[in-house]
Amino acid sequence: MYSSSASILIRAPRQQVWEALTQPELVRKYFFGTLLTTDWGVGSPLTFRGEWQGKAYEDLGTVRAFEPPTSLSFDYWSSFSGLEDRPELRQLIRYELTEEDEGVRVTIRQSNVDTQERADHSAKNWQGVLEGLKSLVENTG
């Protein structure tokens, strides 16, 4: 299996960054218009719904860890993957927030990816998500 990661430095307080990562109304603003639904309880379901290039999607997950304001993780299955939704096929997504002198570094790691091509594609998508997050947080602070 393969993995990918993306990281960005955001010049804002950690709590503001955390809220942008976890509050559905903020997530929707930078995450391709996705509607996130979850209560963030460990073991709780998580869904991402939206439309991508004219096609509706519903991606599923389960919250694995939720440790405000430093990290969270969930398993993940994409309706676009072409794979069955089976626990062993779900990818693992982890967000980590680390304090730095100039702000907060957000790193997203994705593992249990079935091909290097998908891992590379994910890394590119995550970098775009992080750039949108940075723009949102730094311009609304």
C-alpha positions in Angstrom: 0.0 0.0 0.0 1.0 3.6 -0.6 0.8 6.9 1.3 0.9 10.6 0.6 1.1 13.8 2.6 0.7 17.5 2.2 1.6 20.4 4.6 1.3 24.1 4.8 2.1 26.9 7.3 -0.9 29.1 8.3 -0.3 32.4 10.0 -3.1 32.3 12.5 -3.9 31.0 16.0 -4.2 27.3 16.4 -7.8 27.5 17.6 -8.9 29.4 14.5 -7.2 26.8 12.3 -8.8 23.9 14.2 -12.3 25.4 13.8 -11.8 25.7 10.1 -10.8 22.0 9.9 -13.7 20.8 12.0 -16.8 23.1 11.5 -18.8 22.0 8.5 -19.8 25.5 7.4 -16.1 26.5 7.2 -15.0 23.2 5.6 -17.5 23.8 2.8 -15.8 27.1 1.9 -12.4 25.6 1.0 -13.0 21.8 0.4 -14.6 21.9 -3.1 -18.0 22.8 -1.6 -18.2 19.6 0.3 -20.8 19.2 3.0 -19.2 17.4 6.0 -21.4 15.6 8.4 -20.1 14.2 11.7 -20.3 14.8 15.5 -16.5 14.0 15.8 -17.1 11.4 18.4 -14.6 8.5 18.1 -16.3 5.7 16.3 -18.9 8.1 14.8 -19.7 8.1 11.1 -18.4 10.9 8.8 -19.7 11.7 5.4 -18.6 14.1 2.7 -21.3 15.0 0.2 -21.2 17.2 -2.9 -20.8 17.4 -6.6 -17.5 17.1 -8.5 -17.4 17.8 -12.2 -21.2 17.5 -12.5 -21.4 14.1 -10.6 -22.8 13.8 -7.1 -20.8 11.9 -4.6 -21.1 10.6 -1.0 -17.8 9.6 0.6 -17.9 7.7 3.9 -15.7 7.4 6.9 -15.4 6.7 10.6 -13.8 9.0 13.2 -10.7 7.2 14.6 -9.3 9.9 16.8 -10.3 13.4 17.8 -7.7 15.4 19.9 -8.5 19.1 19.9 -6.7 21.2 18.9 -3.8 19.0 17.8 -5.0 16.1 15.6 -7.8 14.1 14.2 -8.0 11.0 12.1 -10.6 9.0 10.2 -10.9 6.1 7.8 -12.2 7.0 4.4 -13.9 5.5 1.4 -14.5 7.4 -1.8 -17.5 6.7 -4.0 -15.2 7.6 -7.0 -12.6 4.9 -6.0 -14.2 2.0 -7.9 -13.5 -0.1 -4.9 -15.9 -1.9 -2.5 -16.4 -0.2 0.8 -14.7 -2.7 3.0 -12.8 -1.8 6.2 -9.5 -3.1 5.0 -9.8 -1.0 1.8 -10.5 2.2 3.6 -7.8 4.8 3.5 -6.6 6.4 6.7 -6.5 10.2 6.9 -4.7 12.1 9.7 -4.6 15.9 10.3 -1.9 17.2 12.6 -1.4 20.8 13.8 2.0 21.8 15.0 3.0 25.2 16.5 5.8 27.0 14.7 7.3 30.5 15.3 5.3 32.0 12.5 2.0 30.1 12.9 0.5 26.7 12.7 1.7 23.9 10.4 -1.1 21.7 9.2 0.0 18.3 7.8 -2.4 15.8 6.2 -1.2 12.2 5.8 -3.2 9.6 3.8 -2.2 6.0 4.0 -3.5 2.6 2.9 -3.8 3.9 -0.7 -3.9 1.1 -3.3 -1.7 2.6 -6.0 1.1 5.1 -6.2 -0.9 7.0 -8.9 -3.8 7.5 -6.5 -1.4 8.5 -3.7 0.2 11.1 -5.9 -3.3 12.4 -7.0 -4.4 12.6 -3.4 -1.3 14.6 -2.4 -2.0 17.1 -5.1 -5.7 17.4 -4.0 -4.7 17.8 -0.3 -2.3 20.5 -1.2 -5.1 22.4 -3.0 -7.3 21.9 0.1 -4.6 23.2 2.4 -4.1 26.3 0.2 -7.8 27.0 0.3 -7.7 26.5 4.1 -4.8 28.9 4.5 -6.5 31.5 2.3 -9.8 31.3 4.3 -8.1 31.4 7.7 -5.6 34.1 7.0 -8.1 36.3 5.2 -10.9 36.1 7.9 -8.7 36.4 11.0 
